[in-house]
Amino acid sequence: MDWVLKHSGPNSADSANDGFVRLRGLPFGCTKEEIVQFFSGLEIVPNGITLPVDPEGKITGEAFVQFVSQELAEKALGKHKERIGHRYIEVFK
């Protein structure tokens, strides 16, 4: 998680080609399997989904997803504002 945060800022040297996207607005009961379904057809690296939790252990509504290539991460950005359940999901670099 620390690596993702350090390498995903606007001034980081490798943020443009690391294959990561950030999701925001996830339902609080969202699972990694639902995220895989959301990005159906786009290959995610093994163990490439991180669901941060708050100090109480609850999911924060955000996720970090690493795809096998930057090209797939760019395609993933096309899912911006699509829905998981009743929530629309924001997708960022």
Biopython code that builds the backbone (N, CA, C, O; Angstrom):
import numpy as np
from Bio.PDB.StructureBuilder import StructureBuilder

atoms = [
    (1, "MET", "N", (0.823, -1.188, 0.000)),
    (1, "MET", "CA", (0.000, 0.000, 0.000)),
    (1, "MET", "C", (0.867, 1.252, 0.000)),
    (1, "MET", "O", (0.602, 2.199, -0.741)),
    (2, "ASP", "N", (1.906, 1.255, 0.835)),
    (2, "ASP", "CA", (2.790, 2.408, 0.865)),
    (2, "ASP", "C", (3.424, 2.650, -0.498)),
    (2, "ASP", "O", (3.553, 3.790, -0.943)),
    (3, "TRP", "N", (3.821, 1.555, -1.160)),
    (3, "TRP", "CA", (4.434, 1.693, -2.479)),
    (3, "TRP", "C", (3.462, 2.343, -3.452)),
    (3, "TRP", "O", (3.842, 3.226, -4.221)),
    (4, "VAL", "N", (2.211, 1.907, -3.417)),
    (4, "VAL", "CA", (1.191, 2.473, -4.314)),
    (4, "VAL", "C", (1.047, 3.963, -4.057)),
    (4, "VAL", "O", (1.039, 4.755, -4.999)),
    (5, "LEU", "N", (0.933, 4.350, -2.799)),
    (5, "LEU", "CA", (0.757, 5.759, -2.483)),
    (5, "LEU", "C", (1.961, 6.590, -2.898)),
    (5, "LEU", "O", (1.794, 7.698, -3.407)),
    (6, "LYS", "N", (3.160, 6.082, -2.693)),
    (6, "LYS", "CA", (4.364, 6.823, -3.058)),
    (6, "LYS", "C", (4.526, 6.940, -4.571)),
    (6, "LYS", "O", (5.085, 7.919, -5.065)),
    (7, "HIS", "N", (4.039, 5.945, -5.302)),
    (7, "HIS", "CA", (4.258, 5.915, -6.745)),
    (7, "HIS", "C", (3.034, 6.327, -7.556)),
    (7, "HIS", "O", (3.039, 6.177, -8.778)),
    (8, "SER", "N", (1.990, 6.838, -6.919)),
    (8, "SER", "CA", (0.802, 7.204, -7.684)),
    (8, "SER", "C", (0.522, 8.697, -7.658)),
    (8, "SER", "O", (-0.508, 9.138, -8.167)),
    (9, "GLY", "N", (1.409, 9.474, -7.081)),
    (9, "GLY", "CA", (1.220, 10.917, -7.038)),
    (9, "GLY", "C", (1.486, 11.551, -8.392)),
    (9, "GLY", "O", (2.128, 10.945, -9.250)),
    (10, "PRO", "N", (0.996, 12.768, -8.588)),
    (10, "PRO", "CA", (1.162, 13.427, -9.882)),
    (10, "PRO", "C", (2.610, 13.724, -10.247)),
    (10, "PRO", "O", (2.912, 13.930, -11.422)),
    (11, "ASN", "N", (3.510, 13.751, -9.272)),
    (11, "ASN", "CA", (4.912, 14.072, -9.551)),
    (11, "ASN", "C", (5.821, 12.857, -9.571)),
    (11, "ASN", "O", (7.032, 12.998, -9.741)),
    (12, "SER", "N", (5.261, 11.666, -9.401)),
    (12, "SER", "CA", (6.116, 10.479, -9.375)),
    (12, "SER", "C", (6.574, 10.129, -10.785)),
    (12, "SER", "O", (5.815, 10.265, -11.744)),
    (13, "ALA", "N", (7.804, 9.682, -10.901)),
    (13, "ALA", "CA", (8.408, 9.431, -12.210)),
    (13, "ALA", "C", (7.733, 8.287, -12.952)),
    (13, "ALA", "O", (7.641, 8.320, -14.179)),
    (14, "ASP", "N", (7.257, 7.270, -12.226)),
    (14, "ASP", "CA", (6.729, 6.096, -12.910)),
    (14, "ASP", "C", (5.206, 6.009, -12.872)),
    (14, "ASP", "O", (4.648, 4.966, -13.211)),
    (15, "SER", "N", (4.525, 7.071, -12.471)),
    (15, "SER", "CA", (3.071, 6.998, -12.359)),
    (15, "SER", "C", (2.400, 6.867, -13.720)),
    (15, "SER", "O", (1.259, 6.409, -13.795)),
    (16, "ALA", "N", (3.069, 7.252, -14.787)),
    (16, "ALA", "CA", (2.450, 7.197, -16.106)),
    (16, "ALA", "C", (2.505, 5.809, -16.728)),
    (16, "ALA", "O", (1.808, 5.566, -17.713)),
    (17, "ASN", "N", (3.309, 4.883, -16.191)),
    (17, "ASN", "CA", (3.443, 3.595, -16.853)),
    (17, "ASN", "C", (3.483, 2.420, -15.887)),
    (17, "ASN", "O", (4.158, 1.426, -16.154)),
    (18, "ASP", "N", (2.769, 2.518, -14.768)),
    (18, "ASP", "CA", (2.847, 1.455, -13.779)),
    (18, "ASP", "C", (1.677, 0.470, -13.830)),
    (18, "ASP", "O", (1.713, -0.549, -13.141)),
    (19, "GLY", "N", (0.648, 0.745, -14.623)),
    (19, "GLY", "CA", (-0.465, -0.190, -14.756)),
    (19, "GLY", "C", (-1.483, -0.130, -13.632)),
    (19, "GLY", "O", (-2.373, -0.978, -13.572)),
    (20, "PHE", "N", (-1.378, 0.858, -12.730)),
    (20, "PHE", "CA", (-2.309, 0.981, -11.610)),
    (20, "PHE", "C", (-3.449, 1.933, -11.927)),
    (20, "PHE", "O", (-3.272, 2.912, -12.651)),
    (21, "VAL", "N", (-4.625, 1.636, -11.376)),
    (21, "VAL", "CA", (-5.715, 2.597, -11.325)),
    (21, "VAL", "C", (-6.247, 2.608, -9.899)),
    (21, "VAL", "O", (-6.077, 1.653, -9.142)),
    (22, "ARG", "N", (-6.885, 3.703, -9.561)),
    (22, "ARG", "CA", (-7.515, 3.858, -8.244)),
    (22, "ARG", "C", (-9.022, 3.930, -8.451)),
    (22, "ARG", "O", (-9.502, 4.640, -9.335)),
    (23, "LEU", "N", (-9.753, 3.205, -7.643)),
    (23, "LEU", "CA", (-11.206, 3.235, -7.683)),
    (23, "LEU", "C", (-11.713, 3.966, -6.454)),
    (23, "LEU", "O", (-11.141, 3.855, -5.369)),
    (24, "ARG", "N", (-12.784, 4.708, -6.632)),
    (24, "ARG", "CA", (-13.416, 5.398, -5.505)),
    (24, "ARG", "C", (-14.924, 5.260, -5.651)),
    (24, "ARG", "O", (-15.451, 5.243, -6.763)),
    (25, "GLY", "N", (-15.612, 5.161, -4.517)),
    (25, "GLY", "CA", (-17.063, 5.054, -4.532)),
    (25, "GLY", "C", (-17.581, 3.631, -4.481)),
    (25, "GLY", "O", (-18.753, 3.382, -4.761)),
    (26, "LEU", "N", (-16.710, 2.691, -4.124)),
    (26, "LEU", "CA", (-17.135, 1.288, -4.068)),
    (26, "LEU", "C", (-18.167, 1.073, -2.972)),
    (26, "LEU", "O", (-18.108, 1.727, -1.930)),
    (27, "PRO", "N", (-19.127, 0.149, -3.197)),
    (27, "PRO", "CA", (-20.028, -0.221, -2.101)),
    (27, "PRO", "C", (-19.185, -0.782, -0.956)),
    (27, "PRO", "O", (-18.173, -1.439, -1.201)),
    (28, "PHE", "N", (-19.586, -0.533, 0.278)),
    (28, "PHE", "CA", (-18.758, -0.946, 1.412)),
    (28, "PHE", "C", (-18.662, -2.460, 1.557)),
    (28, "PHE", "O", (-17.758, -2.947, 2.237)),
    (29, "GLY", "N", (-19.548, -3.205, 0.952)),
    (29, "GLY", "CA", (-19.464, -4.661, 0.973)),
    (29, "GLY", "C", (-18.787, -5.232, -0.259)),
    (29, "GLY", "O", (-18.832, -6.442, -0.483)),
    (30, "CYS", "N", (-18.158, -4.381, -1.064)),
    (30, "CYS", "CA", (-17.571, -4.808, -2.334)),
    (30, "CYS", "C", (-16.439, -5.815, -2.106)),
    (30, "CYS", "O", (-15.632, -5.681, -1.186)),
    (31, "THR", "N", (-16.413, -6.828, -2.979)),
    (31, "THR", "CA", (-15.375, -7.855, -2.901)),
    (31, "THR", "C", (-14.412, -7.714, -4.078)),
    (31, "THR", "O", (-14.695, -7.032, -5.063)),
    (32, "LYS", "N", (-13.269, -8.379, -3.943)),
    (32, "LYS", "CA", (-12.304, -8.400, -5.048)),
    (32, "LYS", "C", (-12.915, -9.059, -6.273)),
    (32, "LYS", "O", (-12.626, -8.657, -7.399)),
    (33, "GLU", "N", (-13.761, -10.071, -6.068)),
    (33, "GLU", "CA", (-14.414, -10.752, -7.194)),
    (33, "GLU", "C", (-15.315, -9.783, -7.967)),
    (33, "GLU", "O", (-15.380, -9.848, -9.195)),
    (34, "GLU", "N", (-16.007, -8.889, -7.262)),
    (34, "GLU", "CA", (-16.850, -7.903, -7.941)),
    (34, "GLU", "C", (-16.007, -6.937, -8.759)),
    (34, "GLU", "O", (-16.427, -6.499, -9.830)),
    (35, "ILE", "N", (-14.826, -6.604, -8.264)),
    (35, "ILE", "CA", (-13.930, -5.715, -9.011)),
    (35, "ILE", "C", (-13.424, -6.426, -10.262)),
    (35, "ILE", "O", (-13.344, -5.820, -11.331)),
    (36, "VAL", "N", (-13.083, -7.706, -10.138)),
    (36, "VAL", "CA", (-12.665, -8.490, -11.304)),
    (36, "VAL", "C", (-13.790, -8.504, -12.338)),
    (36, "VAL", "O", (-13.531, -8.334, -13.530)),
    (37, "GLN", "N", (-15.034, -8.703, -11.900)),
    (37, "GLN", "CA", (-16.175, -8.701, -12.830)),
    (37, "GLN", "C", (-16.355, -7.321, -13.459)),
    (37, "GLN", "O", (-16.653, -7.220, -14.649)),
    (38, "PHE", "N", (-16.178, -6.266, -12.678)),
    (38, "PHE", "CA", (-16.301, -4.896, -13.177)),
    (38, "PHE", "C", (-15.338, -4.659, -14.338)),
    (38, "PHE", "O", (-15.683, -3.993, -15.314)),
    (39, "PHE", "N", (-14.131, -5.210, -14.224)),
    (39, "PHE", "CA", (-13.114, -5.053, -15.265)),
    (39, "PHE", "C", (-13.034, -6.287, -16.157)),
    (39, "PHE", "O", (-11.960, -6.609, -16.666)),
    (40, "SER", "N", (-14.133, -6.971, -16.351)),
    (40, "SER", "CA", (-14.182, -8.169, -17.182)),
    (40, "SER", "C", (-13.530, -7.915, -18.538)),
    (40, "SER", "O", (-13.839, -6.931, -19.209)),
    (41, "GLY", "N", (-12.631, -8.805, -18.934)),
    (41, "GLY", "CA", (-11.929, -8.670, -20.203)),
    (41, "GLY", "C", (-10.587, -7.963, -20.087)),
    (41, "GLY", "O", (-9.811, -7.954, -21.042)),
    (42, "LEU", "N", (-10.303, -7.371, -18.934)),
    (42, "LEU", "CA", (-9.027, -6.696, -18.709)),
    (42, "LEU", "C", (-8.255, -7.504, -17.671)),
    (42, "LEU", "O", (-8.755, -7.750, -16.573)),
    (43, "GLU", "N", (-7.036, -7.918, -18.019)),
    (43, "GLU", "CA", (-6.272, -8.813, -17.148)),
    (43, "GLU", "C", (-5.593, -8.056, -16.003)),
    (43, "GLU", "O", (-4.821, -7.120, -16.214)),
    (44, "ILE", "N", (-5.912, -8.499, -14.788)),
    (44, "ILE", "CA", (-5.337, -7.941, -13.567)),
    (44, "ILE", "C", (-4.227, -8.886, -13.107)),
    (44, "ILE", "O", (-4.372, -10.105, -13.193)),
    (45, "VAL", "N", (-3.115, -8.321, -12.615)),
    (45, "VAL", "CA", (-2.021, -9.173, -12.140)),
    (45, "VAL", "C", (-2.506, -9.998, -10.941)),
    (45, "VAL", "O", (-3.413, -9.569, -10.227)),
    (46, "PRO", "N", (-1.910, -11.181, -10.714)),
    (46, "PRO", "CA", (-2.286, -11.965, -9.531)),
    (46, "PRO", "C", (-2.084, -11.132, -8.255)),
    (46, "PRO", "O", (-1.064, -10.463, -8.093)),
    (47, "ASN", "N", (-3.050, -11.186, -7.379)),
    (47, "ASN", "CA", (-3.031, -10.394, -6.134)),
    (47, "ASN", "C", (-2.887, -8.903, -6.415)),
    (47, "ASN", "O", (-2.278, -8.180, -5.628)),
    (48, "GLY", "N", (-3.440, -8.443, -7.527)),
    (48, "GLY", "CA", (-3.289, -7.053, -7.955)),
    (48, "GLY", "C", (-4.385, -6.122, -7.488)),
    (48, "GLY", "O", (-4.466, -4.988, -7.960)),
    (49, "ILE", "N", (-5.232, -6.569, -6.574)),
    (49, "ILE", "CA", (-6.301, -5.716, -6.054)),
    (49, "ILE", "C", (-6.065, -5.493, -4.566)),
    (49, "ILE", "O", (-5.932, -6.443, -3.795)),
    (50, "THR", "N", (-6.016, -4.225, -4.178)),
    (50, "THR", "CA", (-5.851, -3.862, -2.774)),
    (50, "THR", "C", (-7.082, -3.082, -2.336)),
    (50, "THR", "O", (-7.449, -2.081, -2.951)),
    (51, "LEU", "N", (-7.715, -3.553, -1.264)),
    (51, "LEU", "CA", (-8.868, -2.870, -0.676)),
    (51, "LEU", "C", (-8.440, -2.307, 0.681)),
    (51, "LEU", "O", (-8.429, -3.038, 1.672)),
    (52, "PRO", "N", (-8.089, -1.017, 0.740)),
    (52, "PRO", "CA", (-7.668, -0.437, 2.019)),
    (52, "PRO", "C", (-8.803, -0.487, 3.043)),
    (52, "PRO", "O", (-9.980, -0.442, 2.686)),
    (53, "VAL", "N", (-8.430, -0.580, 4.318)),
    (53, "VAL", "CA", (-9.413, -0.574, 5.396)),
    (53, "VAL", "C", (-9.093, 0.560, 6.368)),
    (53, "VAL", "O", (-7.951, 1.008, 6.471)),
    (54, "ASP", "N", (-10.120, 1.010, 7.073)),
    (54, "ASP", "CA", (-9.927, 2.056, 8.070)),
    (54, "ASP", "C", (-9.410, 1.425, 9.368)),
    (54, "ASP", "O", (-9.260, 0.204, 9.433)),
    (55, "PRO", "N", (-9.139, 2.218, 10.388)),
    (55, "PRO", "CA", (-8.604, 1.656, 11.641)),
    (55, "PRO", "C", (-9.518, 0.621, 12.302)),
    (55, "PRO", "O", (-9.055, -0.189, 13.106)),
    (56, "GLU", "N", (-10.810, 0.641, 11.970)),
    (56, "GLU", "CA", (-11.740, -0.335, 12.536)),
    (56, "GLU", "C", (-11.844, -1.594, 11.683)),
    (56, "GLU", "O", (-12.586, -2.516, 12.021)),
    (57, "GLY", "N", (-11.098, -1.633, 10.574)),
    (57, "GLY", "CA", (-11.110, -2.807, 9.709)),
    (57, "GLY", "C", (-12.199, -2.795, 8.657)),
    (57, "GLY", "O", (-12.436, -3.809, 8.000)),
    (58, "LYS", "N", (-12.866, -1.661, 8.485)),
    (58, "LYS", "CA", (-13.928, -1.557, 7.480)),
    (58, "LYS", "C", (-13.338, -1.079, 6.159)),
    (58, "LYS", "O", (-12.422, -0.257, 6.136)),
    (59, "ILE", "N", (-13.870, -1.604, 5.062)),
    (59, "ILE", "CA", (-13.422, -1.174, 3.732)),
    (59, "ILE", "C", (-13.762, 0.307, 3.550)),
    (59, "ILE", "O", (-14.835, 0.763, 3.947)),
    (60, "THR", "N", (-12.837, 1.046, 2.946)),
    (60, "THR", "CA", (-12.975, 2.504, 2.834)),
    (60, "THR", "C", (-13.803, 2.962, 1.640)),
    (60, "THR", "O", (-14.152, 4.139, 1.548)),
    (61, "GLY", "N", (-14.120, 2.057, 0.731)),
    (61, "GLY", "CA", (-14.820, 2.468, -0.485)),
    (61, "GLY", "C", (-13.863, 2.786, -1.618)),
    (61, "GLY", "O", (-14.282, 3.244, -2.681)),
    (62, "GLU", "N", (-12.576, 2.544, -1.394)),
    (62, "GLU", "CA", (-11.569, 2.741, -2.425)),
    (62, "GLU", "C", (-10.871, 1.419, -2.700)),
    (62, "GLU", "O", (-10.955, 0.479, -1.910)),
    (63, "ALA", "N", (-10.177, 1.362, -3.841)),
    (63, "ALA", "CA", (-9.363, 0.194, -4.163)),
    (63, "ALA", "C", (-8.263, 0.635, -5.117)),
    (63, "ALA", "O", (-8.384, 1.640, -5.817)),
    (64, "PHE", "N", (-7.188, -0.143, -5.123)),
    (64, "PHE", "CA", (-6.104, 0.025, -6.093)),
    (64, "PHE", "C", (-6.030, -1.268, -6.882)),
    (64, "PHE", "O", (-6.021, -2.359, -6.312)),
    (65, "VAL", "N", (-5.975, -1.133, -8.213)),
    (65, "VAL", "CA", (-5.953, -2.310, -9.085)),
    (65, "VAL", "C", (-4.762, -2.183, -10.019)),
    (65, "VAL", "O", (-4.557, -1.143, -10.645)),
    (66, "GLN", "N", (-3.967, -3.265, -10.108)),
    (66, "GLN", "CA", (-2.829, -3.274, -11.021)),
    (66, "GLN", "C", (-3.116, -4.222, -12.171)),
    (66, "GLN", "O", (-3.398, -5.403, -11.968)),
    (67, "PHE", "N", (-3.039, -3.688, -13.372)),
    (67, "PHE", "CA", (-3.239, -4.469, -14.588)),
    (67, "PHE", "C", (-1.889, -4.934, -15.119)),
    (67, "PHE", "O", (-0.846, -4.414, -14.725)),
    (68, "VAL", "N", (-1.917, -5.927, -16.026)),
    (68, "VAL", "CA", (-0.668, -6.494, -16.539)),
    (68, "VAL", "C", (0.087, -5.523, -17.442)),
    (68, "VAL", "O", (1.276, -5.719, -17.698)),
    (69, "SER", "N", (-0.586, -4.479, -17.927)),
    (69, "SER", "CA", (0.101, -3.494, -18.771)),
    (69, "SER", "C", (-0.543, -2.126, -18.587)),
    (69, "SER", "O", (-1.685, -2.007, -18.143)),
    (70, "GLN", "N", (0.220, -1.101, -18.941)),
    (70, "GLN", "CA", (-0.312, 0.262, -18.884)),
    (70, "GLN", "C", (-1.449, 0.434, -19.882)),
    (70, "GLN", "O", (-2.375, 1.207, -19.634)),
    (71, "GLU", "N", (-1.393, -0.277, -21.009)),
    (71, "GLU", "CA", (-2.455, -0.168, -22.011)),
    (71, "GLU", "C", (-3.787, -0.642, -21.430)),
    (71, "GLU", "O", (-4.822, -0.024, -21.676)),
    (72, "LEU", "N", (-3.768, -1.737, -20.659)),
    (72, "LEU", "CA", (-4.999, -2.218, -20.041)),
    (72, "LEU", "C", (-5.483, -1.245, -18.965)),
    (72, "LEU", "O", (-6.687, -1.053, -18.793)),
    (73, "ALA", "N", (-4.549, -0.636, -18.248)),
    (73, "ALA", "CA", (-4.938, 0.364, -17.247)),
    (73, "ALA", "C", (-5.618, 1.547, -17.930)),
    (73, "ALA", "O", (-6.587, 2.094, -17.404)),
    (74, "GLU", "N", (-5.117, 1.941, -19.090)),
    (74, "GLU", "CA", (-5.752, 3.034, -19.845)),
    (74, "GLU", "C", (-7.169, 2.637, -20.267)),
    (74, "GLU", "O", (-8.090, 3.450, -20.194)),
    (75, "LYS", "N", (-7.342, 1.390, -20.709)),
    (75, "LYS", "CA", (-8.679, 0.917, -21.078)),
    (75, "LYS", "C", (-9.602, 0.904, -19.864)),
    (75, "LYS", "O", (-10.794, 1.188, -19.980)),
    (76, "ALA", "N", (-9.042, 0.571, -18.692)),
    (76, "ALA", "CA", (-9.827, 0.539, -17.459)),
    (76, "ALA", "C", (-10.399, 1.912, -17.132)),
    (76, "ALA", "O", (-11.478, 2.011, -16.548)),
    (77, "LEU", "N", (-9.686, 2.973, -17.504)),
    (77, "LEU", "CA", (-10.175, 4.324, -17.255)),
    (77, "LEU", "C", (-11.493, 4.579, -17.982)),
    (77, "LEU", "O", (-12.257, 5.462, -17.592)),
    (78, "GLY", "N", (-11.759, 3.814, -19.029)),
    (78, "GLY", "CA", (-13.013, 3.926, -19.765)),
    (78, "GLY", "C", (-14.218, 3.461, -18.966)),
    (78, "GLY", "O", (-15.357, 3.711, -19.360)),
    (79, "LYS", "N", (-13.981, 2.788, -17.848)),
    (79, "LYS", "CA", (-15.071, 2.316, -16.982)),
    (79, "LYS", "C", (-15.511, 3.390, -15.982)),
    (79, "LYS", "O", (-16.398, 3.150, -15.163)),
    (80, "HIS", "N", (-14.897, 4.561, -16.049)),
    (80, "HIS", "CA", (-15.214, 5.663, -15.135)),
    (80, "HIS", "C", (-16.715, 5.934, -15.134)),
    (80, "HIS", "O", (-17.327, 6.103, -16.188)),
    (81, "LYS", "N", (-17.295, 5.974, -13.944)),
    (81, "LYS", "CA", (-18.715, 6.261, -13.699)),
    (81, "LYS", "C", (-19.652, 5.125, -14.100)),
    (81, "LYS", "O", (-20.867, 5.321, -14.129)),
    (82, "GLU", "N", (-19.116, 3.935, -14.412)),
    (82, "GLU", "CA", (-19.984, 2.769, -14.570)),
    (82, "GLU", "C", (-20.321, 2.269, -13.171)),
    (82, "GLU", "O", (-19.734, 2.721, -12.188)),
    (83, "ARG", "N", (-21.265, 1.336, -13.081)),
    (83, "ARG", "CA", (-21.807, 0.966, -11.776)),
    (83, "ARG", "C", (-21.424, -0.432, -11.306)),
    (83, "ARG", "O", (-21.291, -1.369, -12.093)),
    (84, "ILE", "N", (-21.253, -0.534, -9.992)),
    (84, "ILE", "CA", (-21.249, -1.817, -9.292)),
    (84, "ILE", "C", (-22.455, -1.715, -8.370)),
    (84, "ILE", "O", (-22.474, -0.892, -7.455)),
    (85, "GLY", "N", (-23.453, -2.545, -8.609)),
    (85, "GLY", "CA", (-24.693, -2.433, -7.846)),
    (85, "GLY", "C", (-25.337, -1.090, -8.129)),
    (85, "GLY", "O", (-25.496, -0.706, -9.288)),
    (86, "HIS", "N", (-25.705, -0.380, -7.089)),
    (86, "HIS", "CA", (-26.351, 0.925, -7.252)),
    (86, "HIS", "C", (-25.372, 2.092, -7.184)),
    (86, "HIS", "O", (-25.784, 3.247, -7.290)),
    (87, "ARG", "N", (-24.074, 1.807, -7.009)),
    (87, "ARG", "CA", (-23.074, 2.859, -6.870)),
    (87, "ARG", "C", (-22.310, 3.055, -8.180)),
    (87, "ARG", "O", (-21.929, 2.080, -8.828)),
    (88, "TYR", "N", (-22.086, 4.309, -8.570)),
    (88, "TYR", "CA", (-21.194, 4.538, -9.712)),
    (88, "TYR", "C", (-19.773, 4.626, -9.181)),
    (88, "TYR", "O", (-19.525, 5.142, -8.092)),
    (89, "ILE", "N", (-18.859, 4.116, -9.970)),
    (89, "ILE", "CA", (-17.461, 3.973, -9.558)),
    (89, "ILE", "C", (-16.602, 4.972, -10.325)),
    (89, "ILE", "O", (-16.683, 5.068, -11.549)),
    (90, "GLU", "N", (-15.781, 5.712, -9.588)),
    (90, "GLU", "CA", (-14.842, 6.625, -10.224)),
    (90, "GLU", "C", (-13.512, 5.885, -10.411)),
    (90, "GLU", "O", (-13.040, 5.192, -9.508)),
    (91, "VAL", "N", (-12.919, 6.044, -11.595)),
    (91, "VAL", "CA", (-11.666, 5.358, -11.913)),
    (91, "VAL", "C", (-10.631, 6.427, -12.268)),
    (91, "VAL", "O", (-10.856, 7.251, -13.155)),
    (92, "PHE", "N", (-9.496, 6.403, -11.567)),
    (92, "PHE", "CA", (-8.426, 7.393, -11.746)),
    (92, "PHE", "C", (-7.091, 6.703, -11.998)),
    (92, "PHE", "O", (-6.899, 5.539, -11.647)),
    (93, "LYS", "N", (-6.162, 7.455, -12.623)),
    (93, "LYS", "CA", (-4.769, 6.980, -12.724)),
    (93, "LYS", "C", (-4.175, 6.992, -11.342)),
    (93, "LYS", "O", (-3.010, 6.634, -11.168)),
]
sb = StructureBuilder()
sb.init_structure("model")
sb.init_model(0)
sb.init_chain("A")
sb.init_seg("    ")
for serial, (resi, resn, name, xyz) in enumerate(atoms, 1):
    if name == "N":
        sb.init_residue(resn, " ", resi, " ")
    sb.init_atom(name, np.array(xyz, "f"), 0.0, 1.0, " ", f" {name:<3s}", serial, name[0])
structure = sb.get_structure()
